[in-house]
Structure formats: C-alpha cells, structure tokens
C-alpha cells in the first residue's frame, strides 16, 4: 500500500477531486498555503494499493495543469525601500507536487 500526498493549486482542486472520485480513489482534502507565492493550495492525501499508484499519478497529471501568472515581488526586508520598484514577474504556477510513500500498516475503524 502507498500513501500519496499531492499539493495542487486551488484552481485545479475541484477538477482533481471529481476525477479522483470518478476513478474510485478516496482522498482527504486539506487547505494549505504555498511558501513561495503565499497563495492557496490544496493538499490531497490518497491511500491506494501499489498496483493503482500509476493510475492515481495519471489522474493527478491530467487534471493539474501549470500556467503562467504575473506576481508582484515582495519588497526587500531591511533594505532601502525607496529605490525598490516592484515590477510584476511572470512565474509558472499550477501543476502538482506529489510524494509517494510506502505504508507499513493500514487500519480503518
């Protein structure tokens, strides 16, 4: 058995949740926040049999697309903010960050 943690952008959350249900995966959704852009994410926790891991990864990949987004950088700490001009920067967001871990035991009460 494996435990899959998938961190996805909030924009992809509902689509992925529906796709996981459609493919008979049970998942727990947790609200989370990204450290780089300080934006909302959703973390899915999925427990599945070893033989279904590749299918779960494909469902995640098919439903979590990366996209470009303009963000305003944060002003530097401790420096002279008078000369700092925050120009928007285009960064790639979205997609998914996925961790797959082995599970020694599973109990359902």
Jmol script that loads the backbone (N, CA, C; Angstrom):
load data "model"
ATOM      1  N   UNK A   1       0.840  -1.180   0.000  1.00  0.00           N
ATOM      2  CA  UNK A   1       0.000   0.000   0.000  1.00  0.00           C
ATOM      3  C   UNK A   1       0.880   1.237   0.000  1.00  0.00           C
ATOM      4  N   UNK A   2       0.392   2.283  -0.644  1.00  0.00           N
ATOM      5  CA  UNK A   2       1.133   3.550  -0.735  1.00  0.00           C
ATOM      6  C   UNK A   2       0.258   4.696  -0.241  1.00  0.00           C
ATOM      7  N   UNK A   3       0.931   5.749   0.230  1.00  0.00           N
ATOM      8  CA  UNK A   3       0.279   6.986   0.627  1.00  0.00           C
ATOM      9  C   UNK A   3       0.784   8.072  -0.303  1.00  0.00           C
ATOM     10  N   UNK A   4      -0.131   8.753  -0.970  1.00  0.00           N
ATOM     11  CA  UNK A   4       0.217   9.792  -1.933  1.00  0.00           C
ATOM     12  C   UNK A   4      -0.203  11.145  -1.367  1.00  0.00           C
ATOM     13  N   UNK A   5       0.744  12.069  -1.312  1.00  0.00           N
ATOM     14  CA  UNK A   5       0.462  13.462  -0.971  1.00  0.00           C
ATOM     15  C   UNK A   5       0.598  14.253  -2.265  1.00  0.00           C
ATOM     16  N   UNK A   6      -0.468  14.929  -2.682  1.00  0.00           N
ATOM     17  CA  UNK A   6      -0.433  15.738  -3.901  1.00  0.00           C
ATOM     18  C   UNK A   6      -0.798  17.168  -3.528  1.00  0.00           C
ATOM     19  N   UNK A   7       0.137  18.098  -3.725  1.00  0.00           N
ATOM     20  CA  UNK A   7      -0.094  19.513  -3.457  1.00  0.00           C
ATOM     21  C   UNK A   7      -0.402  20.174  -4.794  1.00  0.00           C
ATOM     22  N   UNK A   8      -1.623  20.713  -4.903  1.00  0.00           N
ATOM     23  CA  UNK A   8      -2.070  21.297  -6.168  1.00  0.00           C
ATOM     24  C   UNK A   8      -2.577  22.715  -5.931  1.00  0.00           C
ATOM     25  N   UNK A   9      -2.598  23.514  -6.979  1.00  0.00           N
ATOM     26  CA  UNK A   9      -3.117  24.871  -6.886  1.00  0.00           C
ATOM     27  C   UNK A   9      -4.633  24.807  -6.704  1.00  0.00           C
ATOM     28  N   UNK A  10      -5.175  25.750  -5.935  1.00  0.00           N
ATOM     29  CA  UNK A  10      -6.617  25.758  -5.668  1.00  0.00           C
ATOM     30  C   UNK A  10      -7.456  25.718  -6.939  1.00  0.00           C
ATOM     31  N   UNK A  11      -6.976  26.345  -8.025  1.00  0.00           N
ATOM     32  CA  UNK A  11      -7.723  26.346  -9.289  1.00  0.00           C
ATOM     33  C   UNK A  11      -7.980  24.939  -9.816  1.00  0.00           C
ATOM     34  N   UNK A  12      -7.093  23.995  -9.497  1.00  0.00           N
ATOM     35  CA  UNK A  12      -7.219  22.624 -10.000  1.00  0.00           C
ATOM     36  C   UNK A  12      -7.908  21.693  -9.006  1.00  0.00           C
ATOM     37  N   UNK A  13      -8.177  22.181  -7.825  1.00  0.00           N
ATOM     38  CA  UNK A  13      -8.649  21.342  -6.732  1.00  0.00           C
ATOM     39  C   UNK A  13      -9.974  20.642  -7.017  1.00  0.00           C
ATOM     40  N   UNK A  14     -10.987  21.384  -7.422  1.00  0.00           N
ATOM     41  CA  UNK A  14     -12.303  20.772  -7.662  1.00  0.00           C
ATOM     42  C   UNK A  14     -12.281  19.779  -8.814  1.00  0.00           C
ATOM     43  N   UNK A  15     -11.567  20.127  -9.870  1.00  0.00           N
ATOM     44  CA  UNK A  15     -11.459  19.225 -11.021  1.00  0.00           C
ATOM     45  C   UNK A  15     -10.779  17.917 -10.622  1.00  0.00           C
ATOM     46  N   UNK A  16      -9.691  18.027  -9.847  1.00  0.00           N
ATOM     47  CA  UNK A  16      -8.983  16.821  -9.413  1.00  0.00           C
ATOM     48  C   UNK A  16      -9.839  16.001  -8.461  1.00  0.00           C
ATOM     49  N   UNK A  17     -10.531  16.652  -7.547  1.00  0.00           N
ATOM     50  CA  UNK A  17     -11.377  15.935  -6.597  1.00  0.00           C
ATOM     51  C   UNK A  17     -12.431  15.101  -7.321  1.00  0.00           C
ATOM     52  N   UNK A  18     -13.077  15.694  -8.311  1.00  0.00           N
ATOM     53  CA  UNK A  18     -14.087  14.975  -9.086  1.00  0.00           C
ATOM     54  C   UNK A  18     -13.465  13.811  -9.856  1.00  0.00           C
ATOM     55  N   UNK A  19     -12.301  14.036 -10.455  1.00  0.00           N
ATOM     56  CA  UNK A  19     -11.643  12.977 -11.233  1.00  0.00           C
ATOM     57  C   UNK A  19     -11.220  11.813 -10.334  1.00  0.00           C
ATOM     58  N   UNK A  20     -10.749  12.112  -9.137  1.00  0.00           N
ATOM     59  CA  UNK A  20     -10.367  11.038  -8.217  1.00  0.00           C
ATOM     60  C   UNK A  20     -11.577  10.183  -7.846  1.00  0.00           C
ATOM     61  N   UNK A  21     -12.704  10.827  -7.574  1.00  0.00           N
ATOM     62  CA  UNK A  21     -13.933  10.091  -7.261  1.00  0.00           C
ATOM     63  C   UNK A  21     -14.370   9.265  -8.466  1.00  0.00           C
ATOM     64  N   UNK A  22     -14.306   9.852  -9.665  1.00  0.00           N
ATOM     65  CA  UNK A  22     -14.697   9.138 -10.890  1.00  0.00           C
ATOM     66  C   UNK A  22     -13.852   7.885 -11.112  1.00  0.00           C
ATOM     67  N   UNK A  23     -12.605   7.896 -10.633  1.00  0.00           N
ATOM     68  CA  UNK A  23     -11.712   6.743 -10.804  1.00  0.00           C
ATOM     69  C   UNK A  23     -11.604   5.902  -9.526  1.00  0.00           C
ATOM     70  N   UNK A  24     -12.563   6.078  -8.622  1.00  0.00           N
ATOM     71  CA  UNK A  24     -12.674   5.274  -7.399  1.00  0.00           C
ATOM     72  C   UNK A  24     -11.481   5.393  -6.461  1.00  0.00           C
ATOM     73  N   UNK A  25     -10.933   6.602  -6.341  1.00  0.00           N
ATOM     74  CA  UNK A  25      -9.908   6.877  -5.345  1.00  0.00           C
ATOM     75  C   UNK A  25     -10.543   7.654  -4.207  1.00  0.00           C
ATOM     76  N   UNK A  26     -10.258   7.250  -2.991  1.00  0.00           N
ATOM     77  CA  UNK A  26     -10.683   8.009  -1.821  1.00  0.00           C
ATOM     78  C   UNK A  26      -9.573   8.972  -1.465  1.00  0.00           C
ATOM     79  N   UNK A  27      -9.941  10.198  -1.144  1.00  0.00           N
ATOM     80  CA  UNK A  27      -8.925  11.201  -0.822  1.00  0.00           C
ATOM     81  C   UNK A  27      -9.436  12.121   0.278  1.00  0.00           C
ATOM     82  N   UNK A  28      -8.501  12.640   1.039  1.00  0.00           N
ATOM     83  CA  UNK A  28      -8.788  13.673   2.023  1.00  0.00           C
ATOM     84  C   UNK A  28      -8.178  14.966   1.513  1.00  0.00           C
ATOM     85  N   UNK A  29      -8.975  16.049   1.511  1.00  0.00           N
ATOM     86  CA  UNK A  29      -8.510  17.358   1.046  1.00  0.00           C
ATOM     87  C   UNK A  29      -8.170  18.225   2.243  1.00  0.00           C
ATOM     88  N   UNK A  30      -7.002  18.859   2.174  1.00  0.00           N
ATOM     89  CA  UNK A  30      -6.584  19.793   3.211  1.00  0.00           C
ATOM     90  C   UNK A  30      -6.230  21.128   2.571  1.00  0.00           C
ATOM     91  N   UNK A  31      -6.668  22.218   3.173  1.00  0.00           N
ATOM     92  CA  UNK A  31      -6.258  23.540   2.699  1.00  0.00           C
ATOM     93  C   UNK A  31      -4.810  23.758   3.121  1.00  0.00           C
ATOM     94  N   UNK A  32      -4.008  24.292   2.222  1.00  0.00           N
ATOM     95  CA  UNK A  32      -2.601  24.561   2.527  1.00  0.00           C
ATOM     96  C   UNK A  32      -2.186  25.847   1.814  1.00  0.00           C
ATOM     97  N   UNK A  33      -1.025  26.356   2.199  1.00  0.00           N
ATOM     98  CA  UNK A  33      -0.523  27.596   1.613  1.00  0.00           C
ATOM     99  C   UNK A  33       0.884  27.373   1.112  1.00  0.00           C
ATOM    100  N   UNK A  34       1.156  27.830  -0.110  1.00  0.00           N
ATOM    101  CA  UNK A  34       2.491  27.698  -0.680  1.00  0.00           C
ATOM    102  C   UNK A  34       3.452  28.685  -0.041  1.00  0.00           C
ATOM    103  N   UNK A  35       4.694  28.291   0.113  1.00  0.00           N
ATOM    104  CA  UNK A  35       5.691  29.152   0.729  1.00  0.00           C
ATOM    105  C   UNK A  35       6.260  30.188  -0.210  1.00  0.00           C
ATOM    106  N   UNK A  36       6.327  29.908  -1.501  1.00  0.00           N
ATOM    107  CA  UNK A  36       6.950  30.822  -2.450  1.00  0.00           C
ATOM    108  C   UNK A  36       6.033  31.986  -2.805  1.00  0.00           C
ATOM    109  N   UNK A  37       4.819  31.686  -3.265  1.00  0.00           N
ATOM    110  CA  UNK A  37       3.891  32.736  -3.676  1.00  0.00           C
ATOM    111  C   UNK A  37       2.897  33.104  -2.582  1.00  0.00           C
ATOM    112  N   UNK A  38       2.926  32.390  -1.480  1.00  0.00           N
ATOM    113  CA  UNK A  38       1.994  32.624  -0.366  1.00  0.00           C
ATOM    114  C   UNK A  38       0.542  32.536  -0.834  1.00  0.00           C
ATOM    115  N   UNK A  39       0.285  31.667  -1.790  1.00  0.00           N
ATOM    116  CA  UNK A  39      -1.064  31.531  -2.333  1.00  0.00           C
ATOM    117  C   UNK A  39      -1.673  30.203  -1.896  1.00  0.00           C
ATOM    118  N   UNK A  40      -2.991  30.121  -2.053  1.00  0.00           N
ATOM    119  CA  UNK A  40      -3.712  28.944  -1.616  1.00  0.00           C
ATOM    120  C   UNK A  40      -3.426  27.714  -2.453  1.00  0.00           C
ATOM    121  N   UNK A  41      -3.263  26.613  -1.750  1.00  0.00           N
ATOM    122  CA  UNK A  41      -3.093  25.302  -2.369  1.00  0.00           C
ATOM    123  C   UNK A  41      -4.074  24.352  -1.709  1.00  0.00           C
ATOM    124  N   UNK A  42      -4.204  23.190  -2.295  1.00  0.00           N
ATOM    125  CA  UNK A  42      -4.944  22.104  -1.680  1.00  0.00           C
ATOM    126  C   UNK A  42      -4.028  20.895  -1.664  1.00  0.00           C
ATOM    127  N   UNK A  43      -3.957  20.232  -0.526  1.00  0.00           N
ATOM    128  CA  UNK A  43      -3.169  19.012  -0.406  1.00  0.00           C
ATOM    129  C   UNK A  43      -4.126  17.830  -0.326  1.00  0.00           C
ATOM    130  N   UNK A  44      -3.961  16.894  -1.237  1.00  0.00           N
ATOM    131  CA  UNK A  44      -4.765  15.669  -1.239  1.00  0.00           C
ATOM    132  C   UNK A  44      -3.944  14.549  -0.613  1.00  0.00           C
ATOM    133  N   UNK A  45      -4.562  13.802   0.279  1.00  0.00           N
ATOM    134  CA  UNK A  45      -3.942  12.611   0.862  1.00  0.00           C
ATOM    135  C   UNK A  45      -4.725  11.420   0.330  1.00  0.00           C
ATOM    136  N   UNK A  46      -4.021  10.539  -0.375  1.00  0.00           N
ATOM    137  CA  UNK A  46      -4.670   9.419  -1.052  1.00  0.00           C
ATOM    138  C   UNK A  46      -3.974   8.133  -0.629  1.00  0.00           C
ATOM    139  N   UNK A  47      -4.716   7.193  -0.108  1.00  0.00           N
ATOM    140  CA  UNK A  47      -4.183   5.865   0.185  1.00  0.00           C
ATOM    141  C   UNK A  47      -4.644   4.916  -0.894  1.00  0.00           C
ATOM    142  N   UNK A  48      -3.720   4.127  -1.445  1.00  0.00           N
ATOM    143  CA  UNK A  48      -4.107   3.211  -2.521  1.00  0.00           C
ATOM    144  C   UNK A  48      -3.177   1.997  -2.562  1.00  0.00           C
ATOM    145  N   UNK A  49      -3.644   0.966  -3.209  1.00  0.00           N
ATOM    146  CA  UNK A  49      -2.838  -0.231  -3.412  1.00  0.00           C
ATOM    147  C   UNK A  49      -1.698   0.070  -4.375  1.00  0.00           C
ATOM    148  N   UNK A  50      -0.607  -0.653  -4.237  1.00  0.00           N
ATOM    149  CA  UNK A  50       0.583  -0.433  -5.069  1.00  0.00           C
ATOM    150  C   UNK A  50       0.260  -0.458  -6.564  1.00  0.00           C
ATOM    151  N   UNK A  51      -0.610  -1.357  -6.973  1.00  0.00           N
ATOM    152  CA  UNK A  51      -0.890  -1.509  -8.406  1.00  0.00           C
ATOM    153  C   UNK A  51      -1.693  -0.343  -8.978  1.00  0.00           C
ATOM    154  N   UNK A  52      -2.278   0.512  -8.111  1.00  0.00           N
ATOM    155  CA  UNK A  52      -3.081   1.643  -8.592  1.00  0.00           C
ATOM    156  C   UNK A  52      -2.349   2.981  -8.508  1.00  0.00           C
ATOM    157  N   UNK A  53      -1.094   2.962  -8.060  1.00  0.00           N
ATOM    158  CA  UNK A  53      -0.338   4.210  -7.909  1.00  0.00           C
ATOM    159  C   UNK A  53      -0.175   4.918  -9.245  1.00  0.00           C
ATOM    160  N   UNK A  54       0.208   4.200 -10.287  1.00  0.00           N
ATOM    161  CA  UNK A  54       0.410   4.830 -11.598  1.00  0.00           C
ATOM    162  C   UNK A  54      -0.878   5.452 -12.121  1.00  0.00           C
ATOM    163  N   UNK A  55      -2.015   4.803 -11.895  1.00  0.00           N
ATOM    164  CA  UNK A  55      -3.302   5.364 -12.323  1.00  0.00           C
ATOM    165  C   UNK A  55      -3.596   6.644 -11.551  1.00  0.00           C
ATOM    166  N   UNK A  56      -3.341   6.648 -10.251  1.00  0.00           N
ATOM    167  CA  UNK A  56      -3.555   7.857  -9.448  1.00  0.00           C
ATOM    168  C   UNK A  56      -2.673   8.994  -9.938  1.00  0.00           C
ATOM    169  N   UNK A  57      -1.416   8.699 -10.234  1.00  0.00           N
ATOM    170  CA  UNK A  57      -0.500   9.723 -10.735  1.00  0.00           C
ATOM    171  C   UNK A  57      -0.970  10.269 -12.084  1.00  0.00           C
ATOM    172  N   UNK A  58      -1.506   9.407 -12.929  1.00  0.00           N
ATOM    173  CA  UNK A  58      -2.005   9.859 -14.232  1.00  0.00           C
ATOM    174  C   UNK A  58      -3.227  10.762 -14.064  1.00  0.00           C
ATOM    175  N   UNK A  59      -4.117  10.424 -13.136  1.00  0.00           N
ATOM    176  CA  UNK A  59      -5.294  11.257 -12.879  1.00  0.00           C
ATOM    177  C   UNK A  59      -4.852  12.636 -12.385  1.00  0.00           C
ATOM    178  N   UNK A  60      -3.872  12.669 -11.504  1.00  0.00           N
ATOM    179  CA  UNK A  60      -3.351  13.942 -10.991  1.00  0.00           C
ATOM    180  C   UNK A  60      -2.740  14.751 -12.136  1.00  0.00           C
ATOM    181  N   UNK A  61      -1.910  14.099 -12.936  1.00  0.00           N
ATOM    182  CA  UNK A  61      -1.253  14.780 -14.055  1.00  0.00           C
ATOM    183  C   UNK A  61      -2.259  15.332 -15.059  1.00  0.00           C
ATOM    184  N   UNK A  62      -3.304  14.578 -15.344  1.00  0.00           N
ATOM    185  CA  UNK A  62      -4.297  15.001 -16.330  1.00  0.00           C
ATOM    186  C   UNK A  62      -5.149  16.183 -15.851  1.00  0.00           C
ATOM    187  N   UNK A  63      -5.238  16.388 -14.553  1.00  0.00           N
ATOM    188  CA  UNK A  63      -6.149  17.395 -14.021  1.00  0.00           C
ATOM    189  C   UNK A  63      -5.476  18.581 -13.350  1.00  0.00           C
ATOM    190  N   UNK A  64      -4.168  18.610 -13.317  1.00  0.00           N
ATOM    191  CA  UNK A  64      -3.435  19.705 -12.674  1.00  0.00           C
ATOM    192  C   UNK A  64      -2.461  20.290 -13.681  1.00  0.00           C
ATOM    193  N   UNK A  65      -2.862  21.356 -14.313  1.00  0.00           N
ATOM    194  CA  UNK A  65      -2.064  21.965 -15.371  1.00  0.00           C
ATOM    195  C   UNK A  65      -1.282  23.159 -14.852  1.00  0.00           C
ATOM    196  N   UNK A  66      -0.067  23.321 -15.349  1.00  0.00           N
ATOM    197  CA  UNK A  66       0.710  24.507 -14.999  1.00  0.00           C
ATOM    198  C   UNK A  66       0.318  25.646 -15.931  1.00  0.00           C
ATOM    199  N   UNK A  67       0.479  26.867 -15.438  1.00  0.00           N
ATOM    200  CA  UNK A  67       0.127  28.065 -16.206  1.00  0.00           C
ATOM    201  C   UNK A  67       1.041  29.189 -15.770  1.00  0.00           C
ATOM    202  N   UNK A  68       1.180  30.194 -16.602  1.00  0.00           N
ATOM    203  CA  UNK A  68       1.991  31.365 -16.249  1.00  0.00           C
ATOM    204  C   UNK A  68       1.107  32.405 -15.579  1.00  0.00           C
ATOM    205  N   UNK A  69       1.667  33.080 -14.563  1.00  0.00           N
ATOM    206  CA  UNK A  69       0.916  34.087 -13.822  1.00  0.00           C
ATOM    207  C   UNK A  69       1.845  35.237 -13.463  1.00  0.00           C
ATOM    208  N   UNK A  70       1.332  36.460 -13.551  1.00  0.00           N
ATOM    209  CA  UNK A  70       2.104  37.632 -13.140  1.00  0.00           C
ATOM    210  C   UNK A  70       1.932  37.839 -11.637  1.00  0.00           C
ATOM    211  N   UNK A  71       3.061  38.003 -10.922  1.00  0.00           N
ATOM    212  CA  UNK A  71       3.014  38.263  -9.490  1.00  0.00           C
ATOM    213  C   UNK A  71       3.896  39.461  -9.188  1.00  0.00           C
ATOM    214  N   UNK A  72       3.507  40.234  -8.181  1.00  0.00           N
ATOM    215  CA  UNK A  72       4.311  41.367  -7.740  1.00  0.00           C
ATOM    216  C   UNK A  72       5.267  40.878  -6.656  1.00  0.00           C
ATOM    217  N   UNK A  73       6.570  41.102  -6.818  1.00  0.00           N
ATOM    218  CA  UNK A  73       7.517  40.646  -5.804  1.00  0.00           C
ATOM    219  C   UNK A  73       7.348  41.421  -4.505  1.00  0.00           C
ATOM    220  N   UNK A  74       7.723  40.795  -3.402  1.00  0.00           N
ATOM    221  CA  UNK A  74       7.655  41.410  -2.084  1.00  0.00           C
ATOM    222  C   UNK A  74       8.860  42.325  -1.921  1.00  0.00           C
ATOM    223  N   UNK A  75       8.674  43.485  -1.275  1.00  0.00           N
ATOM    224  CA  UNK A  75       9.789  44.414  -1.089  1.00  0.00           C
ATOM    225  C   UNK A  75      10.847  43.788  -0.190  1.00  0.00           C
ATOM    226  N   UNK A  76      12.131  44.126  -0.423  1.00  0.00           N
ATOM    227  CA  UNK A  76      13.207  43.520   0.349  1.00  0.00           C
ATOM    228  C   UNK A  76      13.160  43.971   1.808  1.00  0.00           C
ATOM    229  N   UNK A  77      13.461  43.061   2.700  1.00  0.00           N
ATOM    230  CA  UNK A  77      13.475  43.371   4.129  1.00  0.00           C
ATOM    231  C   UNK A  77      14.808  44.001   4.512  1.00  0.00           C
ATOM    232  N   UNK A  78      14.758  45.037   5.306  1.00  0.00           N
ATOM    233  CA  UNK A  78      15.981  45.643   5.831  1.00  0.00           C
ATOM    234  C   UNK A  78      16.714  46.544   4.867  1.00  0.00           C
ATOM    235  N   UNK A  79      16.290  46.602   3.618  1.00  0.00           N
ATOM    236  CA  UNK A  79      16.976  47.437   2.633  1.00  0.00           C
ATOM    237  C   UNK A  79      16.265  48.765   2.471  1.00  0.00           C
ATOM    238  N   UNK A  80      16.768  49.572   1.583  1.00  0.00           N
ATOM    239  CA  UNK A  80      16.166  50.866   1.301  1.00  0.00           C
ATOM    240  C   UNK A  80      14.999  50.653   0.345  1.00  0.00           C
ATOM    241  N   UNK A  81      13.788  50.751   0.852  1.00  0.00           N
ATOM    242  CA  UNK A  81      12.595  50.501   0.039  1.00  0.00           C
ATOM    243  C   UNK A  81      12.288  51.664  -0.895  1.00  0.00           C
ATOM    244  N   UNK A  82      12.923  52.838  -0.702  1.00  0.00           N
ATOM    245  CA  UNK A  82      12.653  53.990  -1.550  1.00  0.00           C
ATOM    246  C   UNK A  82      13.049  53.750  -3.004  1.00  0.00           C
ATOM    247  N   UNK A  83      14.143  53.029  -3.214  1.00  0.00           N
ATOM    248  CA  UNK A  83      14.626  52.786  -4.570  1.00  0.00           C
ATOM    249  C   UNK A  83      14.084  51.488  -5.163  1.00  0.00           C
ATOM    250  N   UNK A  84      13.281  50.763  -4.401  1.00  0.00           N
ATOM    251  CA  UNK A  84      12.742  49.475  -4.855  1.00  0.00           C
ATOM    252  C   UNK A  84      11.454  49.711  -5.645  1.00  0.00           C
ATOM    253  N   UNK A  85      11.420  49.262  -6.894  1.00  0.00           N
ATOM    254  CA  UNK A  85      10.234  49.383  -7.734  1.00  0.00           C
ATOM    255  C   UNK A  85       9.757  47.967  -8.055  1.00  0.00           C
ATOM    256  N   UNK A  86       8.595  47.593  -7.515  1.00  0.00           N
ATOM    257  CA  UNK A  86       8.133  46.214  -7.707  1.00  0.00           C
ATOM    258  C   UNK A  86       7.500  45.996  -9.079  1.00  0.00           C
ATOM    259  N   UNK A  87       8.272  45.487 -10.025  1.00  0.00           N
ATOM    260  CA  UNK A  87       7.739  45.138 -11.331  1.00  0.00           C
ATOM    261  C   UNK A  87       7.162  43.735 -11.265  1.00  0.00           C
ATOM    262  N   UNK A  88       6.001  43.514 -11.854  1.00  0.00           N
ATOM    263  CA  UNK A  88       5.446  42.164 -11.870  1.00  0.00           C
ATOM    264  C   UNK A  88       6.391  41.199 -12.596  1.00  0.00           C
ATOM    265  N   UNK A  89       6.438  39.998 -12.096  1.00  0.00           N
ATOM    266  CA  UNK A  89       7.288  38.956 -12.661  1.00  0.00           C
ATOM    267  C   UNK A  89       6.391  37.799 -13.077  1.00  0.00           C
ATOM    268  N   UNK A  90       6.655  37.254 -14.249  1.00  0.00           N
ATOM    269  CA  UNK A  90       5.873  36.108 -14.707  1.00  0.00           C
ATOM    270  C   UNK A  90       6.514  34.828 -14.181  1.00  0.00           C
ATOM    271  N   UNK A  91       5.715  34.015 -13.472  1.00  0.00           N
ATOM    272  CA  UNK A  91       6.202  32.751 -12.938  1.00  0.00           C
ATOM    273  C   UNK A  91       5.244  31.634 -13.355  1.00  0.00           C
ATOM    274  N   UNK A  92       5.745  30.423 -13.367  1.00  0.00           N
ATOM    275  CA  UNK A  92       4.909  29.273 -13.680  1.00  0.00           C
ATOM    276  C   UNK A  92       4.287  28.772 -12.392  1.00  0.00           C
ATOM    277  N   UNK A  93       2.969  28.630 -12.382  1.00  0.00           N
ATOM    278  CA  UNK A  93       2.246  28.120 -11.224  1.00  0.00           C
ATOM    279  C   UNK A  93       1.394  26.938 -11.663  1.00  0.00           C
ATOM    280  N   UNK A  94       0.855  26.252 -10.698  1.00  0.00           N
ATOM    281  CA  UNK A  94      -0.013  25.124 -11.005  1.00  0.00           C
ATOM    282  C   UNK A  94       0.756  23.834 -11.112  1.00  0.00           C
ATOM    283  N   UNK A  95       0.155  22.892 -11.782  1.00  0.00           N
ATOM    284  CA  UNK A  95       0.745  21.565 -11.812  1.00  0.00           C
ATOM    285  C   UNK A  95       0.519  20.899 -10.471  1.00  0.00           C
ATOM    286  N   UNK A  96       1.364  19.978 -10.120  1.00  0.00           N
ATOM    287  CA  UNK A  96       1.231  19.284  -8.842  1.00  0.00           C
ATOM    288  C   UNK A  96       2.608  18.877  -8.345  1.00  0.00           C
ATOM    289  N   UNK A  97       2.754  18.901  -7.041  1.00  0.00           N
ATOM    290  CA  UNK A  97       3.931  18.333  -6.398  1.00  0.00           C
ATOM    291  C   UNK A  97       3.438  17.105  -5.653  1.00  0.00           C
ATOM    292  N   UNK A  98       3.992  15.941  -5.985  1.00  0.00           N
ATOM    293  CA  UNK A  98       3.447  14.681  -5.486  1.00  0.00           C
ATOM    294  C   UNK A  98       4.538  13.874  -4.779  1.00  0.00           C
ATOM    295  N   UNK A  99       4.178  13.361  -3.599  1.00  0.00           N
ATOM    296  CA  UNK A  99       5.053  12.479  -2.828  1.00  0.00           C
ATOM    297  C   UNK A  99       4.347  11.141  -2.698  1.00  0.00           C
ATOM    298  N   UNK A 100       5.072  10.052  -2.964  1.00  0.00           N
ATOM    299  CA  UNK A 100       4.523   8.702  -2.813  1.00  0.00           C
ATOM    300  C   UNK A 100       5.374   7.977  -1.776  1.00  0.00           C
ATOM    301  N   UNK A 101       4.705   7.498  -0.727  1.00  0.00           N
ATOM    302  CA  UNK A 101       5.418   6.852   0.374  1.00  0.00           C
ATOM    303  C   UNK A 101       4.840   5.480   0.668  1.00  0.00           C
ATOM    304  N   UNK A 102       5.693   4.554   1.099  1.00  0.00           N
ATOM    305  CA  UNK A 102       5.188   3.231   1.481  1.00  0.00           C
ATOM    306  C   UNK A 102       4.432   3.305   2.803  1.00  0.00           C
ATOM    307  N   UNK A 103       3.460   2.429   2.951  1.00  0.00           N
ATOM    308  CA  UNK A 103       2.667   2.337   4.190  1.00  0.00           C
ATOM    309  C   UNK A 103       2.904   0.963   4.788  1.00  0.00           C
ATOM    310  N   UNK A 104       3.367   0.932   6.023  1.00  0.00           N
ATOM    311  CA  UNK A 104       3.599  -0.355   6.694  1.00  0.00           C
ATOM    312  C   UNK A 104       2.312  -0.993   7.159  1.00  0.00           C
ATOM    313  N   UNK A 105       1.422  -0.177   7.706  1.00  0.00           N
ATOM    314  CA  UNK A 105       0.161  -0.680   8.218  1.00  0.00           C
ATOM    315  C   UNK A 105      -0.953   0.261   7.856  1.00  0.00           C
ATOM    316  N   UNK A 106      -2.151  -0.304   7.700  1.00  0.00           N
ATOM    317  CA  UNK A 106      -3.341   0.484   7.435  1.00  0.00           C
ATOM    318  C   UNK A 106      -4.466  -0.069   8.306  1.00  0.00           C
ATOM    319  N   UNK A 107      -5.128   0.800   9.052  1.00  0.00           N
ATOM    320  CA  UNK A 107      -6.245   0.400   9.904  1.00  0.00           C
ATOM    321  C   UNK A 107      -7.409   1.322   9.620  1.00  0.00           C
ATOM    322  N   UNK A 108      -8.592   0.746   9.533  1.00  0.00           N
ATOM    323  CA  UNK A 108      -9.797   1.538   9.367  1.00  0.00           C
ATOM    324  C   UNK A 108     -10.777   1.089  10.435  1.00  0.00           C
ATOM    325  N   UNK A 109     -11.152   2.006  11.323  1.00  0.00           N
ATOM    326  CA  UNK A 109     -12.034   1.656  12.443  1.00  0.00           C
ATOM    327  C   UNK A 109     -13.395   2.267  12.270  1.00  0.00           C
TER     328      UNK A 109
END
end "model"
wireframe off; spacefill off
backbone 0.3
color backbone group
